[in-house]
Amino acid sequence: MPDGGSPKFKARYEAGFPSDFNSSPPVANSGDAEIYAAGQRLRDWARYLSKNSSIIKATLDARVAKGIGAGLRYEPMVVDRKGNLLPKLNEAIRDFHDEWSQAVDVTGELSRAEVERLMWRDWDTAGEAFSRAVYRGRTPRRVGYQLQLIRSELVPYGWISNAGARMGIERDDWGSPVRYWVYPYAPNAYTWQYTMPAAQPQAVSADFVTHLRRQEELDQTRGVTLFHAVIFRASDIAEYQQSHRRAARASANLFASINRDHDYAPTDSPDNRGGDLNLLDLQILDYLKAGESVNFHSPSHPNQNAVDFVNQELRQFASACRVAFSWIAYVFDRAYAAQRTELIHAWELILEDSAHFIRDFAKPALYDEALRIAMLEGRLPARELRRADPRTLYDCRIDGPAMPSIDPVKDRQSAAYDQEQGWDSRWAIIRRFGRDPVQVDIEREQDEFQAPSAPEVIDEPDPEDESSDE
């Protein structure tokens, strides 16, 4: 402190000190407080735009196609106590799971792949989705386990019970879910307003519920939509495009106009012109008066910079929504290296979300519980189960769609080199290209079995040689 004056700060965090050019940010509340205040409105906006915005719909379609596609692939990996795979048991589990996957939900109308796509889509749109395990009577063709899909609206944000439920979820002292309070039907569903009494949430044990949510903060009980940071950007892009469409339509309909200068003198009444003027009539020039001129218009919309502006906005939108720009804009006019880099970067984000989806929903709800019920009902071979290591009964490899190939020849050469050097297995490479290794081996054996044998060549004597011998 020189000469008793005020201290001089040589270094500091400049953003921590407001100024005329640096205003203070709003006070940040807890994750639950902000979700409680804005979560429902964000969810309503996202649902509205998913039905009315082509950008949001294209993003959802791209993410579901890349994350789920035709459905996740489940490959059982049960081994014996020596660590060797059990082919018969794994095949039995695979056959059972494929049969159960034909009708997964309680209505019996949705297959496993359809459930996966619906859950992923609602997970992105609303930020969360719930499912409930339902145990029904088994039949020879139906396992006594199915799923009930629950929209996030059925678990109310504002529900607080005496037991300590917060935002519809009751937790213990460590924050682990204990019960979920679920409406039997949506309170705002118009079809029920005059036929059903006011709905009251019912407590459902957390043992029967899976909660798939998109969490952005540590203390966030409920999920937030994927589009929370770009909702207004998507709406603005849609309105900008709509304004240009309207301007282009007006310019296309307007062909010419009559301009009147300061020298114009309306000497004649409109009745003396012999009827209304038709701008399409070339004789309009005969009707012009002193001070009038014809101005022909050419359509000037959309703006020549509109495409670049929209593409730049879409790039920012795509980066915030964890997709590639080309997936939603369908622009593939760049070099191979640029397309490859974009594909790999976007695919890393898809793989990250896919791992989250598999961990929190697909494996526990669509595989583990179904397998447990199948073993309890005796649908798997008992002798093979006794040979299995109990710790590996639920081991399973779950894969989504394979990353597309921009240059298939280079990708397959790289895969062949990986196998040759021992860096990857043949089955893993088959999965890399989106195929089922077991099915590939079956088809290859069938091809070899049905391959026609080479015709036997019989050397016949030349007639000329026979005649010469005589």
C-alpha positions in Angstrom: 0.0 0.0 0.0 2.0 3.0 -1.2 2.0 6.1 1.0 -1.0 5.0 3.0 -3.2 5.1 -0.1 -5.7 2.5 -1.3 -4.4 -0.9 -2.5 -3.6 -1.4 -6.2 -4.9 -4.7 -7.7 -2.4 -5.9 -10.2 -4.3 -9.0 -11.1 -8.0 -10.1 -10.7 -10.9 -11.8 -12.4 -12.2 -9.0 -14.5 -15.5 -10.7 -15.1 -16.1 -10.6 -11.3 -16.2 -6.8 -11.3 -19.2 -5.1 -13.0 -18.6 -2.1 -15.2 -20.3 -0.1 -17.9 -19.2 -2.8 -20.4 -19.7 -5.8 -18.1 -23.0 -6.1 -16.4 -23.6 -8.5 -13.5 -25.3 -11.8 -14.4 -28.6 -12.8 -12.9 -28.3 -14.6 -9.6 -28.2 -18.4 -10.2 -30.5 -20.5 -8.1 -30.3 -24.3 -7.4 -31.0 -26.7 -10.2 -34.3 -27.7 -8.7 -35.4 -24.2 -8.2 -34.7 -23.2 -11.8 -36.4 -26.3 -13.2 -39.4 -25.8 -10.9 -39.8 -22.2 -12.3 -39.1 -22.9 -16.0 -39.2 -26.6 -16.6 -42.9 -26.9 -17.6 -42.7 -23.9 -20.0 -39.5 -25.3 -21.6 -41.2 -28.6 -22.0 -44.3 -27.1 -23.5 -42.2 -25.0 -26.0 -40.2 -28.1 -27.0 -43.4 -30.2 -27.6 -44.9 -27.4 -29.6 -41.8 -26.9 -31.8 -41.4 -30.7 -32.3 -44.8 -30.6 -34.0 -44.5 -27.3 -35.9 -40.8 -26.6 -36.5 -39.1 -28.5 -39.3 -35.7 -27.8 -37.7 -36.7 -29.5 -34.4 -38.3 -32.4 -36.2 -35.3 -32.9 -38.4 -33.0 -32.9 -35.3 -35.2 -35.4 -33.5 -35.4 -37.7 -36.5 -31.7 -37.6 -37.0 -30.9 -38.3 -33.4 -33.3 -41.2 -33.2 -32.1 -42.7 -36.4 -28.5 -42.5 -35.4 -29.0 -43.6 -31.8 -31.7 -46.3 -32.2 -32.2 -46.8 -35.9 -34.0 -50.1 -36.5 -33.5 -51.0 -32.9 -30.6 -51.7 -30.5 -28.8 -55.1 -30.8 -28.6 -57.3 -27.7 -25.8 -59.9 -27.6 -25.8 -62.1 -24.4 -22.3 -62.8 -23.1 -22.8 -65.4 -20.4 -19.7 -67.5 -19.6 -19.0 -70.5 -17.5 -16.8 -70.6 -14.4 -13.7 -71.0 -16.6 -14.5 -67.8 -18.6 -15.7 -69.6 -21.7 -18.8 -68.5 -23.5 -21.9 -70.7 -23.4 -23.2 -70.8 -26.9 -26.4 -72.8 -26.2 -27.4 -70.6 -23.3 -26.6 -67.4 -25.1 -28.6 -68.6 -28.1 -31.6 -69.5 -25.9 -31.5 -66.1 -24.2 -31.3 -64.4 -27.6 -34.3 -66.4 -29.0 -36.3 -65.6 -25.9 -35.5 -61.9 -26.0 -36.3 -61.7 -29.7 -39.7 -63.3 -29.1 -40.5 -61.1 -26.1 -39.4 -58.0 -28.1 -42.4 -58.4 -30.4 -44.8 -56.9 -27.8 -43.1 -55.0 -25.0 -45.6 -52.5 -23.6 -48.7 -53.2 -21.6 -51.0 -52.5 -24.6 -49.3 -55.2 -26.7 -49.1 -52.8 -29.6 -45.5 -51.6 -29.4 -42.4 -53.7 -30.2 -39.1 -53.2 -28.3 -37.6 -51.1 -31.2 -40.7 -48.9 -31.2 -40.5 -48.4 -27.4 -36.8 -47.5 -27.7 -37.5 -44.9 -30.4 -40.4 -43.3 -28.5 -38.4 -43.2 -25.3 -35.4 -41.6 -27.0 -37.6 -39.0 -28.7 -39.4 -38.1 -25.5 -36.1 -38.0 -23.7 -34.8 -35.4 -26.1 -38.1 -33.4 -26.3 -39.2 -33.3 -22.7 -35.8 -33.9 -21.1 -37.0 -37.0 -19.3 -39.3 -40.1 -19.6 -40.5 -42.7 -17.2 -41.4 -46.3 -17.5 -43.0 -48.7 -15.0 -42.6 -52.4 -14.7 -45.9 -54.3 -14.8 -46.2 -58.0 -13.9 -49.2 -59.6 -15.6 -50.3 -63.2 -15.8 -48.1 -65.2 -18.1 -49.3 -67.3 -21.0 -47.5 -69.9 -23.2 -46.7 -67.0 -25.6 -46.3 -64.1 -23.2 -43.8 -63.5 -20.4 -45.4 -62.0 -17.3 -43.5 -58.8 -17.6 -44.3 -55.7 -19.6 -43.6 -52.0 -19.6 -45.9 -49.0 -19.1 -44.5 -45.8 -20.7 -45.1 -42.7 -18.7 -44.9 -39.1 -20.0 -43.2 -36.6 -17.8 -46.4 -34.7 -17.4 -47.8 -37.5 -15.3 -45.2 -36.9 -12.6 -46.1 -33.4 -11.5 -43.5 -30.7 -10.8 -45.5 -29.1 -8.0 -46.4 -32.2 -6.0 -45.2 -32.0 -2.5 -46.3 -34.6 0.1 -45.9 -35.0 3.8 -43.4 -37.8 3.2 -41.0 -35.3 1.6 -41.7 -35.7 -2.1 -40.1 -33.0 -4.1 -41.2 -32.3 -7.7 -43.1 -35.6 -7.7 -40.2 -37.7 -6.5 -39.7 -38.9 -2.9 -36.1 -39.4 -1.9 -34.3 -40.7 1.2 -31.7 -38.8 3.2 -29.0 -39.6 0.7 -31.0 -38.5 -2.3 -31.9 -41.9 -3.6 -35.4 -42.2 -5.1 -37.9 -44.1 -2.9 -41.3 -43.4 -4.5 -42.6 -41.7 -7.6 -45.9 -39.9 -7.4 -47.7 -40.6 -10.7 -51.1 -39.4 -12.1 -53.3 -42.2 -13.5 -54.0 -39.9 -16.4 -53.0 -36.4 -17.5 -54.9 -33.8 -15.5 -55.1 -31.5 -18.5 -56.3 -34.2 -21.0 -59.5 -32.7 -22.4 -61.0 -36.2 -23.0 -61.2 -36.7 -19.3 -62.4 -33.3 -18.1 -66.1 -34.1 -17.9 -66.0 -37.9 -17.5 -63.4 -38.5 -14.7 -63.0 -37.0 -11.3 -60.0 -34.8 -10.4 -56.9 -36.9 -10.6 -54.7 -37.5 -7.6 -51.1 -38.8 -7.9 -50.5 -42.3 -6.6 -47.2 -43.4 -5.0 -45.3 -46.0 -7.0 -42.2 -47.7 -5.5 -38.9 -46.8 -7.1 -38.2 -50.5 -7.6 -40.7 -50.5 -10.4 -39.8 -47.2 -12.1 -37.0 -46.2 -14.4 -36.3 -42.5 -14.8 -34.4 -41.5 -17.9 -33.5 -37.8 -17.7 -31.2 -35.3 -19.2 -29.4 -33.7 -16.2 -27.4 -30.5 -16.6 -26.6 -29.7 -13.0 -25.7 -31.7 -9.9 -28.8 -30.9 -7.8 -31.3 -31.4 -10.5 -34.1 -33.8 -9.7 -36.0 -33.5 -13.0 -34.7 -33.5 -16.6 -34.5 -30.5 -19.0 -35.2 -30.6 -22.7 -32.3 -30.9 -25.2 -33.4 -27.7 -26.8 -33.4 -25.5 -23.7 -30.7 -23.2 -25.0 -31.9 -22.9 -28.6 -35.7 -22.8 -28.4 -35.9 -19.1 -29.4 -33.2 -19.6 -32.0 -35.2 -22.3 -33.7 -38.4 -20.2 -33.5 -36.6 -17.1 -34.9 -35.2 -19.2 -37.8 -38.7 -20.4 -38.6 -40.1 -16.9 -38.5 -37.3 -15.6 -40.7 -37.9 -18.2 -43.3 -41.6 -17.6 -43.2 -41.1 -13.8 -43.7 -38.9 -14.5 -46.8 -41.6 -16.9 -48.2 -44.2 -14.2 -47.8 -42.0 -11.5 -49.4 -41.1 -13.8 -52.3 -44.8 -14.6 -52.8 -45.7 -10.9 -52.8 -42.9 -10.1 -55.2 -43.9 -12.9 -57.6 -47.5 -11.7 -57.7 -46.5 -8.0 -58.3 -45.5 -7.3 -61.9 -45.5 -3.5 -62.3 -46.7 -0.3 -60.6 -47.4 3.3 -61.8 -45.3 6.0 -60.2 -46.6 9.6 -60.0 -44.2 12.5 -59.9 -44.8 16.0 -58.5 -45.8 17.1 -62.0 -48.8 14.8 -62.0 -52.2 16.6 -62.6 -55.4 14.5 -62.3 -57.2 16.3 -65.1 -59.4 13.3 -66.1 -61.7 11.4 -63.8 -61.3 7.6 -63.6 -64.6 7.2 -65.5 -62.9 8.7 -68.7 -60.4 5.9 -68.8 -62.7 3.3 -70.3 -62.6 0.9 -67.3 -60.0 -0.4 -64.9 -56.4 -0.5 -66.0 -54.9 -4.0 -66.5 -51.1 -4.1 -65.8 -50.9 -7.1 -68.1 -52.2 -5.0 -71.1 -49.4 -3.5 -73.1 -51.7 -0.6 -74.1 -51.3 0.8 -70.5 -48.7 3.1 -71.9 -51.4 4.9 -73.9 -53.2 5.7 -70.7 -50.3 7.3 -68.9 -50.6 11.0 -68.1 -48.1 13.7 -67.6 -46.1 12.9 -64.4 -46.9 9.1 -64.5 -44.4 6.3 -65.2 -44.5 2.6 -65.1 -42.0 0.8 -62.8 -41.5 -2.9 -63.5 -40.6 -5.1 -60.5 -38.4 -8.1 -60.4 -38.7 -10.5 -57.5 -35.9 -9.7 -55.1 -36.7 -12.3 -52.4 -35.4 -14.3 -50.8 -32.4 -12.3 -50.0 -29.3 -13.6 -51.7 -27.6 -13.8 -48.2 -30.5 -15.7 -46.7 -29.0 -19.1 -47.3 -25.6 -18.3 -45.7 -27.4 -16.7 -42.8 -29.7 -19.6 -42.2 -26.9 -22.1 -42.6 -24.7 -20.3 -40.0 -27.7 -20.3 -37.6 -28.2 -24.0 -38.2 -24.6 -24.7 -37.4 -24.9 -23.0 -34.0 -28.2 -24.8 -33.5 -26.7 -28.2 -34.4 -23.7 -27.8 -32.1 -26.0 -27.1 -29.2 -28.2 -30.1 -30.0 -25.4 -32.6 -30.4 -26.0 -33.4 -34.1 -24.1 -32.7 -37.3 -25.1 -29.7 -39.4 -25.4 -31.9 -42.5 -27.9 -34.2 -40.8 -30.5 -31.5 -40.4 -29.6 -29.2 -43.4 -28.8 -32.0 -45.9 -25.8 -30.1 -47.2 -23.1 -32.5 -48.4 -21.1 -30.3 -50.7 -17.8 -30.3 -48.7 -14.6 -32.2 -49.0 -14.2 -35.7 -47.8 -11.9 -34.7 -44.9 -14.5 -32.1 -43.7 -17.4 -34.5 -43.9 -15.4 -37.2 -42.1 -14.4 -34.9 -39.3 -18.0 -33.7 -38.8 -19.3 -37.3 -38.8 -16.8 -38.5 -36.3 -17.3 -35.6 -33.9 -21.1 -35.9 -34.1 -21.0 -39.6 -33.7 -19.0 -39.3 -30.5 -21.8 -37.3 -29.0 -24.4 -39.9 -30.3 -22.3 -42.7 -28.7 -22.2 -40.8 -25.4 -26.0 -40.3 -25.4 -26.5 -43.9 -26.5 -24.4 -45.2 -23.5 -26.6 -43.0 -21.2 -29.8 -44.4 -22.8 -28.6 -48.0 -22.5 -27.4 -47.6 -18.9 -30.5 -45.9 -17.5 -33.3 -47.5 -19.5 -32.5 -50.1 -22.2 -30.5 -52.6 -20.1 -32.4 -52.5 -16.8 -35.9 -52.2 -18.3 -35.7 -54.0 -21.6 -33.2 -56.8 -20.9 -32.3 -57.5 -17.2 -35.8 -57.6 -15.8 -37.1 -59.6 -18.8 -34.3 -62.1 -18.4 -35.0 -62.4 -14.7 -38.6 -63.2 -15.2 -37.8 -65.7 -18.0 -35.5 -67.6 -15.6 -38.2 -67.6 -12.9 -40.7 -68.9 -15.3 -38.4 -71.7 -16.5 -38.1 -70.5 -20.1 -34.4 -71.1 -20.3 -32.5 -74.5 -20.2 -31.8 -75.4 -16.6 -28.7 -77.5 -17.4 -27.0 -74.6 -19.2 -28.0 -72.2 -16.3 -26.2 -74.5 -13.8 -23.1 -74.4 -15.9 -23.1 -70.5 -16.1 -21.2 -68.3 -13.7 -23.9 -66.5 -11.8 -22.0 -63.2 -11.9 -22.3 -63.1 -15.7 -26.0 -64.1 -16.2 -26.9 -60.5 -17.0 -23.8 -59.7 -19.1 -24.9 -58.4 -22.4 -23.3 -56.4 -25.2 -25.8 -53.7 -26.5 -25.0 -51.9 -29.6 -26.8 -49.2 -31.6 -26.5 -48.4 -35.3 -23.0 -48.4 -36.8 -21.4 -45.2 -37.9 -22.0 -44.6 -41.6 -19.2 -45.0 -44.1 -18.2 -42.1 -46.3 -15.6 -44.2 -48.1 -16.6 -47.9 -47.6 -13.4 -49.2 -49.2 -11.1 -47.3 -46.8 -13.2 -48.3 -43.8 -13.1 -52.0 -44.7 -9.4 -51.9 -45.4 -8.8 -50.4 -41.9 -11.0 -53.1 -40.3 -9.2 -55.9 -42.1 -5.8 -54.4 -40.9 -7.2 -54.3 -37.4 -8.1 -57.9 -37.5 -4.8 -58.9 -39.1 -2.8 -57.2 -36.4 -5.0 -58.6 -33.6 -6.4 -55.2 -32.5 -10.0 -56.2 -32.9 -12.0 -59.4 -33.3 -14.0 -60.6 -36.3 -17.3 -60.4 -34.4 -16.5 -56.9 -33.2 -15.8 -55.8 -36.8 -19.1 -57.3 -37.9 -20.9 -55.3 -35.3 -18.9 -52.2 -36.3 -20.6 -52.4 -39.7 -24.1 -52.9 -38.2 -24.5 -56.6 -38.7 -25.3 -59.4 -36.3 -22.3 -61.8 -36.0 -24.4 -64.8 -35.3 -26.7 -64.2 -38.2 -23.7 -63.6 -40.5 -22.1 -66.9 -39.5 -25.4 -68.7 -40.1 -25.7 -67.2 -43.5 -22.1 -67.9 -44.4 -22.6 -71.6 -43.5 -25.7 -71.7 -45.6 -23.9 -70.2 -48.5 -21.1 -72.7 -48.2 -23.6 -75.6 -47.9 -25.5 -74.5 -51.0 -22.5 -73.4 -53.1 -22.6 -75.3 -56.4 -19.6 -77.5 -56.9 -17.3 -76.9 -59.9 -18.3 -79.0 -62.9 -16.1 -82.0 -63.5 -14.1 -81.7 -66.7 -13.7 -84.9 -68.8 -11.0 -85.0 -71.3 -12.5 -86.3 -74.5 -10.3 -87.5 -77.4 -10.0 -85.3 -80.4 -11.7 -86.8 -83.5 -8.9 -85.7 -85.7 -6.4 -87.5 -83.6 -8.5 -90.7 -83.8 -8.7 -90.5 -87.6 -4.9 -89.9 -87.9 -4.3 -93.0 -85.9 -6.3 -95.1 -88.3 
